[in-house]
Amino acid sequence: MADDSSQDVTTGDQVGGEEGDVETELSRDMSLFDITFIGVGAMIGAGVFALTGFAAGLAGPALTLAFLLNGFVAMFTAVSYAELGAAFPEAGGGYLWVKEALVDPNGFYAGWMSWFAHAVACSLYAVTFGVFLVELIVYSTGLPHEFHLFGFVTPIMAEKGLSVLMVAAFAYINYRGAEETGKAGVVVTGIKIVILGAFIAFGAYATVTAPQWTDKFFASPSFAPNGLFGIIGAMGFTYIAFEGYEIIVQSGEEVVDPGKNIPKAVFYSMLIVVPIYVLVAFASIGGIDVTQRIIGLAEVGGQQSVYTWELLGELGELGIIRAAGQFMPYGVPLLLFAGLAATMSALNATVYSSSRVSFAMGRDRALPGVFDRIHPDKRTPHWAIFISAILIAAMAVILPIEAVAASADIMFILLFVQVNWTVIRMRETHPDLPRTYEVPYMPWPPLIGIGLQILLTPFLIYTLGLEAIGIGESNHGLIALVTTAIWMLFGLAIYYGYSKRKEAEQIEQETPTLLTERSPSESDGQIVVPIANPENAEQLMRTAVDIARDKDAEILVMSVVTVPQQTPISEGRTFVTDEREVVERAMDIAKEVDVPVSGTVRIGHDVAQAIINTVEQYDCETVLMGWKGQHKTQRRDIVLGSNVDTVVQKADADVLVERIGSATGTVESILLPTAGGPHAEFAAEIAQAIARTTGARIDVVHIVDPGASDQRRQEARDTVESTAAIFEGDDIAETNVVEGEDIVTAIVDRSESSDLTIIGATREGLLQQFVFGVVPEQVGWQAKNTVIMAKRNTDIASRLARWLGR
């Protein structure tokens, strides 16, 4: 039985072979839609809000071209990620691939750079959050922009302090195992897209309705005022905003059909995001006007010599916020709200991804074993999260936002160069890899990707040379370069001082086996029995055995080990032992009476989805779940329990939910209330199977109101006779029409003289408030004996299969 409230449920990694072995498998529950929105949400993150202004100052009106070219450049690496992500759907992404294909220390450096890149990106989002929140406070309260609270708290102190607080908050959230659920992630991404869509619409309208609006793009000095270096500089500076496909492959272990869905998600996310970036740049530069007030905010002197792109550059991370304030109703608060939502979701994602990479390196002993530790209660890599959070907070405090972005760009470019080379090497070293997607025209796309990304590095020369050529005064490129160099040298010391020695000592780790060796079975069907509460396992298995013996079916016993989103599902192996023993004990019950049985322990992030995955994977016909039948939740959207509700509503199989009563033992009498219909028919078939095995008598009843008309009573008799016809030839049933003012009370009263009540669903669900219907659920809550609620799979395919079977 799968008690909904229990957390001891499992998924896992395959270790079976012969009939009766318990296998462990990974549970995959993320759809193409889910991971596409993960990629879109990562790319339309803080980057578009924080970096557009800075990039406009570098490229001028040519920022639109810079964003378009960035999408073009990113695609040459995206195809490499699509091929490798589909072939290696494991947590770790580029680090694992490079380690597999290239000689040391490339593998170490891939992980080392990936960890730093995600940490630096996270610090960028943290700093941006602080800036946006302080700006929102100033906007809402009327504080001056150069405030001094309590005589010493300046805006920069407030921004940095809030940045550290948010890093700490999301580190704690990741430690607790809380996560941004798929639906919440879709909602946040949807909000960002809607607000940016409104920004684009109002900005484009303000642009094309302004007199001589083309002058903002093509008048003196030019479309690209800082030339080719300005365009390349803007591309390099904003390249971090296009790396969302890297986040997609990090979730490979949880993706349904990763071979097909990962490549599609990579390409779909790019097709959605690139046009949005180009249009945001167009609306920002064209929609804003040069006014004395905004010049004052930007601290730019000489109105006659100021262009809109210069203003955006001076405004920096607040560039598009100020632009929205000019041409969009409630533009400032809306863009700040969207920016805060973007930075918070990005913070959560990058704390998660940076800790995952460092955890993977700790697991491989590339980093000290402390990174590999999983908290025994929270089941999260708590030390990896904590150390990553310290690194993120330190950079958020120490580095300027421009230097933070530049450092992250350098690291991602270096990592992507390695990945592009890896996809070329693996065509030679791993020719038999199961490639569901292949990069066309090999090796040219990854080679072009390497060349183009190396070409982006002149943005460092550009930013370093600003002062020399008289365009500005900036040393952010130098800070980024020094920061990167220090990190790389530090990594070199760790590799030769620790990692290389540990790699020589490391014993090969057990890895998940995704293929399942199962003994061939000649059974007509399969009954899945999820076990969560060992105390109820025996009763559940007795029911499953009775049904399986009558229907010549096989039993699949399963348990689900849940791990938080922050923990790779393959790491759930650590917690499998107890569940394996529970499954084995349950299987012994079936073996005693020679019923075919097998077992599986699945590892996943969600119990219900793991059960649904099992049903789909093995094409199971029936699910038999347990239900506690107590402590009813106050939530209106949860009836029997979130896991039970989800399986009943979404599993592509017939579902039985058994509430085990106070008296368990031999079944001698079965109460079968019936109101007709496919669910009542299914309940009758289950009653027949149990009665044939146990020798029990079946009491088929229909409840009528004491004042019912003769016609209504005749209809009731016809209903019970129709149901009893299923037992024709077995002589195991008797029919009764019972009077009662309340249907539930009448059934509960009559159940007191029976060992088991089996009742079919009365409706498919009313506004999601009912799972089986009012009557079955109330009987389940109130009856003292064991109750089985039955719901037939009534989709077209299942109906056709039953019809053909007959």
N, C-alpha and C positions, 0 to 999 in steps of 0.2 A: 504494500500500500504506500502511496506517496502522500503522507500527511503534508498538507499545504504549509503548515507553520514551521515545519522542520527545515533546518538548514543542512542536514546531513544527506545531501543528495549528490550523486557522482556522475561524472563523465570521464572519458579517459583515453588510454593508449592500449593498443591491441597487444595481447600476449597469448592469445588462445590458439588452438589448433584442432584438438579432438573435441568430440561432442561432450559438453559438460564443462569445458574450460571456461573460465571467466576472462573475458577480454576487456581491455580498457581502450576507450576511443575518445577523440576530441570532438566536441560539439561545435558545429558551425551554425551561426544564427543571424549573420549580417547579410542583407540582400544587396543587390546592385544599387538600388535607390539609396540605401543607408551609406554605403562607402562612397558613392558619388557625392553625396552631400557632405561627407567627411572631408573630401578633397576640396569641394567648393568652399566649405566653411573655413578650411585652413588657408586657402588662397585669398578669399575675401575676408581677411582678418584685419589685424591692426595695421598691416602694411599699406593698404589703400588709404586709410585714414591718416596714418602718421607720416608716410614717406612721400605722398603725392606733392606736397608743398615743397619739400627739399628738392625733389627731382625736377620740379618745374623751374626752380632757380638754376639748375645745372643745364637742362636741355632747352629751356624756353618753350615756345609753342610746339617745338619738335618733340615734346613729351608724348604726344599722341603716337608719333612714329616710334619712339623709344619703347613704349608699352607693347605696340604691335610686334616690333622686332624681338622683344623679350619673349613673347609667346612663341615666336618662330624658333628662337634659340632653345627655349625650354623643351619644345617638342622633340628635339633630337636626343635629349636625355630621357624624356618621358617614355619614348618607345623602348629604351633599354630597361627602364623600370617595369614596363608592362610585360616584357618577355620574362625577365627574371622573377618578378613578383608572382606571375602565373605559375612558373615552374617551381619556385620555392616559397610556398605560402606559409612562412614562419615569421614570428616576431624577431626583429633584429634588422631586417631589410638589408641595406647596402653593406653593413658590417659583415654579415654572414656570407654574402656573395663574394666580396673581395677576399675575405679570409679563405674561402674555398678555392678560389681560382688563382690568386696571385701569391708570389713568394713573400715571406716575411721581410720586413715588418709592415707590409702593405695592409694586411688584415688588421693588425693592431691599430695602425694609424687611421684606417677607415672608421673603426669604432670610436677612437679617440677624437677624431674630427667631428663625427656625427654627434657624439655626446656634447661637445663644446658648441657645435652649431645650434643644436636645439636649445641648449642652456642660454646661449647668447640671444637667440631669437626670443626666448621667454623673457629675458631681461628687457629686451626692446618693448615687448607687450606690457611688461610691468611698469616701465617708465612712462609709456604712452597712457596707460590707465591713470597713473598719478597726475599727469598733465591734464588729461580730460576731466578728471574728477575735480581738481582744483579750479579749472575753468568753469565747470558747471556750478560750483559753489560761488565763485565770483559773479557769474551771470545771475544766479538766483538771489543772492544777498545784497548785491550792489557794492561789495568790497572793491577797493581799488586794485588794479592789477599788480601794483608793487606794494602789497600790504605788509605789515609787520605786526602779526598777532602776538600779544603778550610781550611786545617789545623786542622779540628775537626770532619768531617763526616767520621766515620769508617764504615766498612762493616755491623756490627751489627746494627748501627744506621740507615743505609740505609735500611736494611732488615725490621726492625721494623717500620720505617716510611712508607715504601711502603705497608706494611701489613695494617696499619691503613687507608691509602688512599684507598686501595681496599675495605676494609670493608665499608668505608663511601660511596664509589661509588656504591656498590651493594645495600646498604641500600637505597640510593637515587633512584636507578633503581626500587627497589621493592616499594618504596613510590609512584613513578610516575605511577606504574601499568604496566610498561614495563615488558616483560617476555622473557625467552628463549623459542621460539616457538617449537612445536613438531618437525618440520623439522630441525630446527637449532640444537636441542638437539641430534637428530639422526646423523646429520653430525659431531658434535663434538665427540660423542661417537665413530662413525665410524673412525674418524681420530686417536683417541687414540688406537683403536684396531689394525688398520693398522700399526701404528708405533711400537706398542708393538709386533705385529706379526713379523715385520722386525727385531726388537731387538732379539726376541726369535730365529729366523732363523739364523741370523749371530752369535749369541752367541752359539747356539747349534753346528753350523759348526766349530766355533773356538774351541769348547770344544773337540769334537770327533776327530778332525784332529791333536790335540796336542799330543806329545808323553807322554805316561803314564798319560793321563788325569784323570784316575780314582784316582790317588793319591790325587787330590784336594778334593775328597769326602771321601776317605777311609783311607788315610795314617795318620801317627801320627799327632795329638794325637788320633783322631778317627772321625767317622761319626758324633757323637754328643759330641764334646769336653767338653761342660759344662753339660753333662748328662741330666737327665730327667728335672731338673729345667730349663735348658737352652731351651729345647723344649717348655715346658709349658710357660716359660717367653716370648718367641717369639710369642706363640699363643695368650697369653693375650695382649701383646703389639700391635699386628696387628689385633685383633678381630674387631676393629672399621671398618676395611676395608670390612667386610662381612655383614654389617647391611643395605645394600641397600634395602632389602625387606621391611624394616620399612618405607622407603620413598614411596614404591609402595602403601601401604595401606593408606598413608596420602592423596593420590589422589583418594580415593574410590568414592567420590561424583561425579567425572567427568568421571568415567569409564563406557563404554558401557558393559552391562551384567556383572556387577561386580561379581556375584555369580560364574560364570565360569572363567572369565578372570583374576581376582586377584590371585586365587591359581595357575593358569597356569603361570602367569607372575613371581610369586615368584620362582617356581621350574625351569622355563626356565632360569631365570637370574642366578641362582646358578649354573646350569649346564654349562653355558657359562663361568662364571667368575673363578670358582675354578681351572679348567685346565690351564687357563691363568696365574694365580698366581703361580702355581707349576712350570710351564715352565719358567716364569720370574726368579724365584729363581735358577733354574738349569742353565739357561744361564748366570746369573750374577756371580755365584760362579765358574762355569766351564770355562767361556769365558775370564775372566780377568787374566792377568799375573802380577806377582809381579815384578815391575820394580822400579829402584831407583827414577824415576820422580814421580811415583804415591805414593811411600812411602813418598816422601817429601810433596806431597799434603795432605797426610793423617796424617803427623806428627808422623809417627811410626818409631822408631829406630831399627837398627839391622836387616838387610834384611834376614839373614839366619833363623831368628826365626819368620818370618811373613808369615801368610797363607792368601789366598785370602779372606776367610770369615772375618778374622781380619781386613783386609784392608777395606772391605765394612762397617764393624762396625765403624771403625774410620772415614770413609768418611761420615757416617750418611745419611742425606737426599740427599746428592749428590752421594751416592754409585752407583746406576745404571747409573747415568749420566756419571761418570768416566769410568765405565765398558764399556758403549757404545762407548766412545771415543777411546777405544783400538781396538775393533773388528768390528765396524760398520761404514761404510762410512758416514761422516757428523753426526756421532752418537751423539756428544754433542749438537749441535744446534737442531737436530731433537727431541731428548729426552727432551731438555729444552722447545721446542715449545709444545710438547705433554703435558709436565708437567704443563706449564702455562695454556694451554687450559683446562686441567683436573681441576686445582685449581680454575680457573674462573667459570667453570660450577658448580663445587662443592660449591664454595662460594655463587653463586646465589641460588642454591638449599637449602643450609643450613640456609642462612638468611631468606629465604622463610619459611622453615619448623620450625625453632626456633620461628619466630614471629607468625606462625600459632598456635603453641602449647600455647604460652603465651596469644594469643588472645582468644583461646578456654577457657583457665582458667579464663581470665577476664570476658568472657561471662557468665561463671558459678559462678562468684563472688568468685572464689578461689583466685584470685588476684584482686587488686584494679580496680575499674571500668575504669580507664584510659586505661587499656589494651584492653578494649572492644570497644573503640571509633573507628569509621570509618570516614575517611575524606570525607566531603560532596561532593567534586568535584572529587577527585582521586578514591574514593570508596575503599580505602585500609586501613588496620589497622595501621595507621601511628605511633601511640604511641607505639604499640607492636614492630613495626619494629625499631623505634628509640632506645628504651630501650634495645632491644636485641643487636643492633649494638654497643651500649656503652659497654655492657657486653663482647661481642666478642672482641672488640678492646682492652679493658683492659687486658684480658687474653693473647692476642697476644703480648702485650708489656711486661707484667710482667713475664710470665712463659716461661721456656725453652721449646723447641718443644717436647722433650721427655716427660716432665711432662704434657704438654698439651694432648698428645696422651694418656698417662696413665690415666689421669683424665677422659677423654671421655670414655675410655674402662671401668673403674669402673662403671660409670653411666649407660652405656648401659647394662652391665652385670646385674646390680641391676634391671633395667627396664625389661629386658628379663626374669628374674626370676619371676617377678610379672606377666608378661603376660602368662608364662607357667602355673603358678598356676591358673590364671584366666580362661584359657580354660578348666581346670579340674573342677573348681567350676561351670562354666556355664553349664556344662552337667547336673548338679543337679538343679541349680537355674533357668535355662532357657531351659527346655527340649523341648519346642515347637519352638525354634529358627529356622528360615528357613536356614538350613545348606546345602548348595549346595556342600560343601566339608567337610568331617569329618576326623579328625586325626584317623588313624587306631590304633588298639591295645591299646585303652585308658585304664588306664591313663599313660601307660609306656613311650611313647615318650616325653611328657612334663616333666615327673619326671626325666627321663634320662637327658633331657636338663638342668633342674635345677641343677642336680648333677654335670654335666660336666662343667657348667659355674661357679659354686662355686669352682670347682677344678682349674679353671684358676687363681684364686686370689693369689696362691703362687708366681706369677710373682712379686707381691709386695715384698714378703719376699725375693725373689731372688735378686731383684734390691737393696733392703735395705741391703742385706748381702754381696754384691759384695766386699766392702772394707774389711769386716771381714775375708772373705776367700781368699783374696789376688788376686782376678781376676781384679779388677778395682777400680775406685774411683767415685762413683755416689750417689747422693742423690735425684735423680729424682723421685724415688718411694716414698720417704718421702714427697717430695713437692706435688705429686699427692694425697697422702693419706690425708695430712693436708688440701689441697684445697677442697677435697671432704667432709671431716668432717666439715669444716667451712660452706660449702654450705648447708649441711644437717641440721646443727644446726640453721642456718639462716632460712631455710624452716620451721623448727619446730616452731620457734618463730612467723613466719608469720601465720602459720596455727592456732595456739591457740590464737594468738593475733588479728587476723582479719578474716581468712577464715571460721573458725568454726562458728563464730557469724553471718557472712553474709549468710552462708548456711541455718541457721535457719530462717532468714528473707526472703530468696529468694522465690519469687513466681515462679511457674513452667513456664518455657519459652515455647512459641509456637515452635513446631518443624515441619519440612517439612513432609507432608504426601505424600508418593510416589505412593499410590494407587489412582486411579481415579474413582469416582462414576459418571457414565454418564447415562443419560436417554436413554433407548433403542430407536433406530430410525429405521423406516422401509424404509428409503431412499435408493435409488439405488447406491449412491456414496457420496463422501464428498469433498468439495472444501475448501482448506485452504487459508485464506486471512490474510497474515501478515500485521499489521498496524504499521507504524512508524510515519507518518506525519498526524496528526488529520485533517489538511486542506483537504487532499485528500481522507479521509476515506469514505465520502459520495459517491463520484463518484465510487470508487472501489467497495463499497457495492452494488451500483445500478447494476454494471456489474455482480457481483457475484449473486445477486438476480435474474437477468434476466436468467442467465445460469442455476441456481439451479431450478427455476420454470419450465423451459422447460425440464430439465433432471431428475426431481424429486430427486434432490440431497439435502444434508444437508450442511450448511456452518459452518466452524470452524474458528472463528476469533481469531487471536493470536497476541500477542506482546511479545517482548523480552527485558528483563532487563539485561544489560551486567554488569558484575563486573570483575575487573582485576584478573589475576591468583593468586595474593597474597591474595585475599579475598575468603573465602569459599563461594561457590555458594549459600548455604542456607542463607547467610547473605543478599542476594539480596532482601529479603522480605522488607527491610527498604525502598527500592526505588520503590515498586510495585504500590503505590497508584495512581499516575497519569496515568500509563498505564492501570490499571483496569478501570478507568473512560473512557478512550478512547475506550477500547474494549466494554464496556457496551453501549456507545453511538452508536457504529457501529452495535452492535447486535440489537438495537432498530429499525434500518432501516429494517432489515429482519423480525422482529416480526410484523411490521405494515402490511405486506402483507402475514403473516402466513407461511413464509418459515422457516423450522426447522433450528435453529441456536444454537450454543454453543460457549463458549469462554475460552481461556486459556492464562495465562501469564506465560512465561517460564523464568527461571533465568539461565544464563550460561555465559561462557567466550567468546563465539563467536556467532554472530547473525546468520550467514548462517548455521552453524552446528545445532543450535537450531531449525531452520526451517526444516532442513533435518531430524532431530530426530523426530519432530512432524509428518512429512509425514510417516516415518517408523512406529512410534508407533501406529498411527491410520489407517494405510494402506490407506492413502488418494490417490485419483485418480488424482486430479488436484490442482495446486498451482497458485493462482492469486496474483502477486506482483506488486507494484507500482515502478515507475522509474521517476526520476526528468527530465532526458533528457537534462541536462545542465552541464556546468563546466567539460568538458571532461578531464579526467586525461591524463597526459603525459606518464604514465607508459604503456609500450607496452603489458604487461601481463594482464592489466585490461581494459576491453572494456566498459561495462555499469556501472561498479562499482563492487568492490570485492565481496560484499554479493550477489548481483544479479547474477553475473557470476558464483559463486560457486553453488548456488541453481539450476540454469539452467543446469549446466553441471553434477551435481551429484545427484540431487533428483530423486528418483525412482517414478516419476509421470509425467503426462503432465504438462507443465508450460506455463502460460500466463504472459506476462509482459506488463503492461499498462502505457503508457506515456500520462498523462492527458493534453489535449490541452488548448488553451486559452478560448474556448467556451465550456461550459458544460451545459447540459440540456437534453431535450427529443431527442432521437435518431430517426431521420426520414429517414436517408439515410446512407448506409454502403458501403464503397469501399472495394472490395475484390480482390486485385491483386493475380494472381495465376500462378504458373509455374509447377503445378502438384506435385505429391509425397505425402508422408504421412503427412508432416507438413502442406502443403496447404490444404489437406483434413481435418485436424484438425481445421485449421482456418475457413474453410467453415462450419464445424459443430457448431463452436462458433457463427459465423455470423447468422446461421439459428436460434440458440437458442435465440439470442438477437432480431432478426427480428420478430420471432413468438410472443415474449412478448410485443414488442414496436410497432409492425406494420410497421417497417421500410422496405424500398426497398433496395435490394442488387445489386450493380453494379459489376459484375464479369468481370475483365479485364485481358488481357494478352498483353504485350508490344512487338512490333516487330520493327525492323529497317525499316526506310522508303524504303530502297532499297532491302527489303527481297524478296526472290523468292516466286513464287506461292505455291511451296511445303511447304516452311516455314510458309506462311500465313495459309495454310490448317492445318498444325500441331498446330498453335496457336488457330484456331477455334475449333479443336478437344479438346484442353486442356480446354478451357473455357466451352465447352459443357459438357465435362466429369465432371468438377467441379459443374456445374449447375444442373447436374443430381441428386445431393444430395438433392436439394430442390424440387424434383419432387412431384407434388401434392400440394405444398404450394403457387405457383404462387407469389413468392416474389422476383424473380431475373430476371435480364436481362444480356445478355452477349455482350461483345464488344472486338474487337481486335483493339488496339490503337497503332498508329505509334509514335515513339519517338527515337531520336538518343541516348539518355541516359535514361536508365530504371528508375533510381532513380528520375531524374527530371520529367519524364513523370508521374510517380505515384504521386509525390508531387503536381504537377500542377493539376492533376485530383482530388486529395483529397480536394482541396479548395471548391469543390461543395458538399462535403459529411460531415456528422457530425462525422463519425467514420471510421477509416481505420483498417482493420484486415489483417495481412500478416503473412504467415507461414515462418518458417525458411527455408533457401535455402541450408544449409550444416550443418554438425555436428560440425564444427569448424576447422579452418585451422591453424595448428601449434599454437593453443590456442590464435590466434589473433582475432578470431571471435567467437561469442557465437551463434547468430542466422544466421549469414551470412552477407555478405557485404550489399546487397540490403535492407533487413529488418532493419538493424541497421542504415543505412544512412537515410532511410525514417523516422525512429523514431527520429533521430536528427533534420531533416529538416522540417517535416510536421508541420503545425500549428494546425490542428485538433487533436483529441485524436487518438492515435495509440495503437493497441494491437498486440504484436508479439507473435506468437503461436509456440510452439515446442512440438511435440508429443514424448512420451516415446517410443522409438523404440527398447527396448531390447526384447529378445526372449519371456520372460514371458508375457510382456504386449501385444505383438503381438498375442500370443496364446489366451490370455484372450479376446481380441477384436474379434478374429476369432470365438471363442466358443460362444461369446455373440451374434454374428450374426446368 
